[in-house]
């Protein structure tokens, strides 16, 4: 029986209008400790034992864990206007303010429309040269046989890409305050310490960096006080022009918040995605060799940033599988702003929902051997039969990641650059343990891989392991 054939009503529900309740571990905290201490296992337990939707309690707060792809589609598409961002939304605003990630309603719609041209699929190819150049600059530092913290290196690459592509410049010293702010946000997300001195200090440094970037571009105005037309393609300048045109609709704080959102969220999820993909390729040298063979078969003069995914099918399959097992956007939340009906269940306005993408991607109802890295699973047949919301590494619906086309282009290009020049080997026998932050990141911020130069060879087998 396929997932689409299964009954929409959970067999565990005793009452048609009440989702099944996960037994509470404590009269006071409910399911909080299970959710907080082992979030991934708990999410998979909800998917496995209470397929569709389950009622959990986090102290006083009732939350519905939604794992049925059909119900997710109802939330993200059919009834998306009835939902705003949910749990964690208010806390994230402490860094992002009314940025694209955290705003709702008319503010979100107006700003998304304004920023969309920067991430349109037609514009993303214009970033290809910058993506490859940034990757090559960091790879030039690698020495044969050394061990690299791949996560740190990929953060450097992806931040440089973001700065050059969207802000039009390099900003020396930007990584440390951005990384510190990101770390504080991830830690505070788990420890509920948004008012801690550590978080406030990181936020001050990050806000100072954002203000400096905006101030630098303000200095590029011409004598009439307008933004220099030569910089018209720069994201910050577009925001500043909008602010000058209508200061009430796009306030100075809005400009700050959008720059902060792009600066912090616009590179780290991609860096994590690239890191996870390289980790899996290091663990699976046969797949890595297959990818390398396809790249080398293209010829030494090919610009990898310009290569279409269809020309590197094994790479595309490997990245797709990595995003399934370790999706950087590993969970989403929603809050109903009006009464809604999902499947057979009715919910009042104010109801909170958690969508654990991690668990949906690892559902045995959808994927065979769901815990195994198996790029060959991504056949045409699987893609055709897969429920639309059973695989969503970039979210979906109107609030899907605005930068998903650019993020995927970055991932494919950076991984291709690395694999074409280096063999990758795990530097430790320990498995990568992901950290349950605001997004999914490597635990400890470290992924050590040994790197070894490889010689280009056109004799390598380049036949794809599966068909797209």
URLIN-V97086 format. One record per residue. N is the residue number from 1. RES is the residue in one small letter. PSI is psi in whole degrees, -180 to 180 (NA if undefined). OMEGA is omega as a letter, one per 30 degrees, with the letter a starting at -180 (NA if undefined). Layout:
# URLIN-V97086
n	res	psi	omega
N	RES	PSI	OMEGA
N	RES	PSI	OMEGA
This chain:
# URLIN-V97086
n	res	psi	omega
1	x	127	l
2	x	167	a
3	x	-34	a
4	x	-18	l
5	x	-14	a
6	x	150	l
7	x	141	a
8	x	-27	a
9	x	128	a
10	x	137	l
11	x	-11	a
12	x	-14	a
13	x	128	l
14	x	-28	a
15	x	130	a
16	x	-33	a
17	x	13	l
18	x	115	l
19	x	154	l
20	x	148	a
21	x	126	l
22	x	126	a
23	x	135	a
24	x	142	l
25	x	-19	a
26	x	143	l
27	x	-31	a
28	x	-53	a
29	x	-9	a
30	x	-121	l
31	x	12	a
32	x	-47	a
33	x	-38	l
34	x	-41	l
35	x	-38	a
36	x	-37	a
37	x	-38	a
38	x	68	a
39	x	-37	a
40	x	-46	l
41	x	-39	a
42	x	-42	l
43	x	-41	l
44	x	-33	l
45	x	-42	l
46	x	-41	l
47	x	-41	a
48	x	-46	a
49	x	-21	a
50	x	55	a
51	x	133	l
52	x	-73	a
53	x	144	a
54	x	148	a
55	x	119	l
56	x	162	l
57	x	127	l
58	x	95	a
59	x	-115	a
60	x	-9	a
61	x	125	l
62	x	130	l
63	x	140	l
64	x	120	l
65	x	116	a
66	x	120	a
67	x	-3	l
68	x	118	a
69	x	-31	l
70	x	-41	l
71	x	-37	l
72	x	-41	l
73	x	-39	l
74	x	-41	a
75	x	-44	a
76	x	-22	a
77	x	-66	a
78	x	-38	a
79	x	31	a
80	x	-27	l
81	x	-14	l
82	x	4	a
83	x	139	l
84	x	176	l
85	x	150	a
86	x	-131	a
87	x	135	a
88	x	-13	a
89	x	-48	a
90	x	-38	a
91	x	-42	a
92	x	-28	l
93	x	-19	l
94	x	-26	l
95	x	-39	a
96	x	-11	a
97	x	-130	l
98	x	41	l
99	x	176	a
100	x	-30	a
101	x	-30	a
102	x	-12	a
103	x	163	l
104	x	173	l
105	x	-143	a
106	x	-36	l
107	x	-47	l
108	x	-46	a
109	x	-44	a
110	x	-43	a
111	x	-35	l
112	x	-42	l
113	x	-38	a
114	x	-36	a
115	x	-15	a
116	x	-39	a
117	x	-27	a
118	x	-21	a
119	x	9	l
120	x	142	a
121	x	-27	l
122	x	-24	a
123	x	-26	a
124	x	-41	l
125	x	-24	l
126	x	-15	l
127	x	-6	a
128	x	-44	a
129	x	-42	l
130	x	-40	a
131	x	-50	a
132	x	-40	a
133	x	-44	a
134	x	-40	l
135	x	-45	a
136	x	-35	a
137	x	-42	l
138	x	-40	a
139	x	-27	l
140	x	-19	l
141	x	-16	a
142	x	140	l
143	x	145	a
144	x	126	l
145	x	-5	a
146	x	164	l
147	x	128	a
148	x	145	l
149	x	96	a
150	x	-35	a
151	x	-44	l
152	x	-45	a
153	x	-41	a
154	x	-29	l
155	x	-41	l
156	x	-46	a
157	x	-51	a
158	x	-33	l
159	x	-41	l
160	x	-40	l
161	x	-46	a
162	x	-47	a
163	x	-43	a
164	x	-36	a
165	x	-43	a
166	x	-29	a
167	x	-10	l
168	x	19	a
169	x	159	l
170	x	148	l
171	x	95	a
172	x	137	l
173	x	9	a
174	x	-29	a
175	x	-43	a
176	x	-52	l
177	x	-34	l
178	x	-46	a
179	x	-37	l
180	x	-41	l
181	x	-42	l
182	x	-44	l
183	x	-42	l
184	x	-38	l
185	x	-44	l
186	x	-45	a
187	x	-44	a
188	x	-32	l
189	x	-34	l
190	x	-33	a
191	x	0	l
192	x	44	a
193	x	45	a
194	x	-12	l
195	x	11	a
196	x	157	l
197	x	-36	a
198	x	-44	a
199	x	-44	a
200	x	-38	l
201	x	-44	l
202	x	-39	l
203	x	-40	l
204	x	-45	a
205	x	-40	a
206	x	-45	l
207	x	-36	l
208	x	-41	l
209	x	-45	l
210	x	-46	a
211	x	-36	l
212	x	-40	l
213	x	-46	a
214	x	-41	a
215	x	-40	l
216	x	-40	a
217	x	-27	l
218	x	-33	a
219	x	-13	l
220	x	6	l
221	x	153	l
222	x	-176	a
223	x	-18	l
224	x	3	l
225	x	10	l
226	x	159	l
227	x	135	a
228	x	126	a
229	x	-25	l
230	x	-17	l
231	x	19	a
232	x	-22	a
233	x	-6	a
234	x	135	a
235	x	-44	a
236	x	-38	l
237	x	-36	l
238	x	-42	l
239	x	-42	a
240	x	-39	l
241	x	-41	l
242	x	-38	l
243	x	-42	l
244	x	-34	a
245	x	-38	a
246	x	81	a
247	x	-23	l
248	x	-39	a
249	x	-38	l
250	x	95	a
251	x	169	l
252	x	-35	l
253	x	-36	l
254	x	-43	l
255	x	-48	l
256	x	-47	a
257	x	-38	l
258	x	-40	l
259	x	-43	l
260	x	-42	a
261	x	-49	a
262	x	-39	a
263	x	-40	a
264	x	-47	a
265	x	-14	a
266	x	-7	l
267	x	-31	a
268	x	-40	l
269	x	-38	l
270	x	-42	l
271	x	-41	l
272	x	-44	l
273	x	-43	l
274	x	-44	a
275	x	-47	a
276	x	-42	l
277	x	-44	l
278	x	-36	l
279	x	-47	a
280	x	-38	l
281	x	-35	l
282	x	-34	l
283	x	-17	a
284	x	76	a
285	x	-25	l
286	x	-42	l
287	x	-40	a
288	x	-43	l
289	x	-37	l
290	x	-44	l
291	x	-45	a
292	x	-39	l
293	x	-41	l
294	x	-40	a
295	x	-48	a
296	x	-30	l
297	x	-18	l
298	x	-20	a
299	x	154	a
300	x	-22	a
301	x	-3	a
302	x	133	l
303	x	114	a
304	x	-28	l
305	x	-21	a
306	x	-3	a
307	x	134	l
308	x	152	l
309	x	-32	a
310	x	-26	l
311	x	-15	l
312	x	67	a
313	x	-39	a
314	x	-37	l
315	x	-45	l
316	x	-41	l
317	x	-43	a
318	x	-42	l
319	x	-41	l
320	x	-42	a
321	x	-37	l
322	x	-42	l
323	x	-26	l
324	x	-48	a
325	x	-38	a
326	x	74	l
327	x	121	l
328	x	-40	l
329	x	80	a
330	x	-9	l
331	x	152	l
332	x	156	l
333	x	152	l
334	x	152	l
335	x	127	l
336	x	130	l
337	x	4	l
338	x	160	l
339	x	136	a
340	x	163	l
341	x	123	l
342	x	119	a
343	x	-131	l
344	x	2	a
345	x	143	l
346	x	140	a
347	x	141	a
348	x	159	l
349	x	140	a
350	x	-10	l
351	x	141	a
352	x	141	a
353	x	141	l
354	x	126	l
355	x	101	a
356	x	91	a
357	x	-36	l
358	x	-50	a
359	x	-38	l
360	x	-40	l
361	x	-21	a
362	x	24	a
363	x	126	l
364	x	-14	l
365	x	-22	a
366	x	-44	a
367	x	134	l
368	x	143	a
369	x	60	a
370	x	-20	a
371	x	-1	a
372	x	137	l
373	x	108	a
374	x	81	a
375	x	-30	a
376	x	-10	l
377	x	-23	a
378	x	65	l
379	x	169	l
380	x	-38	a
381	x	-43	l
382	x	-45	a
383	x	-37	l
384	x	-36	a
385	x	-14	a
386	x	126	l
387	x	143	a
388	x	-36	a
389	x	25	l
390	x	-12	l
391	x	112	a
392	x	69	a
393	x	-19	l
394	x	22	a
395	x	-170	l
396	x	174	a
397	x	-171	a
398	x	-25	a
399	x	21	l
400	x	157	a
401	x	122	a
402	x	-26	a
403	x	21	a
404	x	-37	l
405	x	-43	l
406	x	-41	a
407	x	-43	l
408	x	-41	l
409	x	-44	l
410	x	-48	a
411	x	-49	a
412	x	-43	a
413	x	-46	a
414	x	-46	l
415	x	-41	l
416	x	-43	l
417	x	-43	a
418	x	-53	a
419	x	-32	a
420	x	-24	a
421	x	-19	a
422	x	142	l
423	x	144	a
424	x	134	l
425	x	137	l
426	x	133	l
427	x	-2	a
428	x	152	l
429	x	-10	a
430	x	140	l
431	x	151	l
432	x	128	l
433	x	113	a
434	x	152	l
435	x	133	a
436	x	73	l
437	x	-163	l
438	x	-36	l
439	x	174	a
440	x	124	l
441	x	162	l
442	x	135	l
443	x	133	a
444	x	-4	l
445	x	22	a
446	x	130	l
447	x	94	a
448	x	123	l
449	x	140	l
450	x	139	a
451	x	144	l
452	x	129	l
453	x	142	l
454	x	150	l
455	x	141	l
456	x	132	l
457	x	132	l
458	x	0	a
459	x	-7	a
460	x	145	l
461	x	126	a
462	x	19	l
463	x	133	a
464	x	148	a
465	x	-13	l
466	x	169	a
467	x	134	l
468	x	NA	NA
